[in-house]
Amino acid sequence: IDTASGKVIKAIPTGMNPNDMELGSDGRLYVANGNENTVTVIDTKAMRPIETINVGLTSKAPEGATPNGLALDRKNNMLFVANADNNTVALVDIKTANDSEVEGFIPTGWYPTGVLFSPDGRQLAFIEGDAIYSSKRQIQKAALSGGAPTALFDYDMFHRGDWAEDGWIYWTAQYPGGIVRMRDSGGAVEPV
């Protein structure tokens, strides 16, 4: 989209149900395809897809991983993909364009979404629980060095957020709306 005119310049194909994006400093745009086991990589300079990353548990797994949240570790060239229906976060090495490789999976609770990467590069936070079937959704965090995820707090209907350098995690609150924040060590959720 041309931001000055508001006109569509070009439609770039992705997989089915594109639902989250992360832009790398090299111009590669990563798009989670929720109805497939894939992430489409787009070269934003050439304005075309250059790679499709399979983030299913195996290369021949039937569709159903439901990748729906992305976080990018620009320092270490890693992409983290929340696979909602597999209850995992996939770790993808993206150092080499057109040769991305899934390195492994972090087990999570039920239906992870909204994955965030910590500013210090040591942890991930993600939402557990499906927005349609869960009255409360839990924010959990996991150390990249290993170990089980730990719950930080329950809250109603998070969608997307960011992890600030000062130790606050900010999220959009779908109901009743607005922005909320909480400490990355847990505690009370407060409106911003």
Secondary structure, DSSP 4 states (H G I P E B T S, - for coil): --TTT-----PPP-SSSEEEEEE-TTSEEEEEETTTTEEEEEETTTTEEEEEEE-SSSTTPPS---EEEEEEETTTTEEEEEEGGGTEEEEEE-SSTT--EEEEEEE-SSSEEEEEE-TTSSEEEEEES-TTT-SSEEEEEEETTS---EEEEEES-EEEEEE-TTSEEEEEETTT-SEEEEETT----EE-
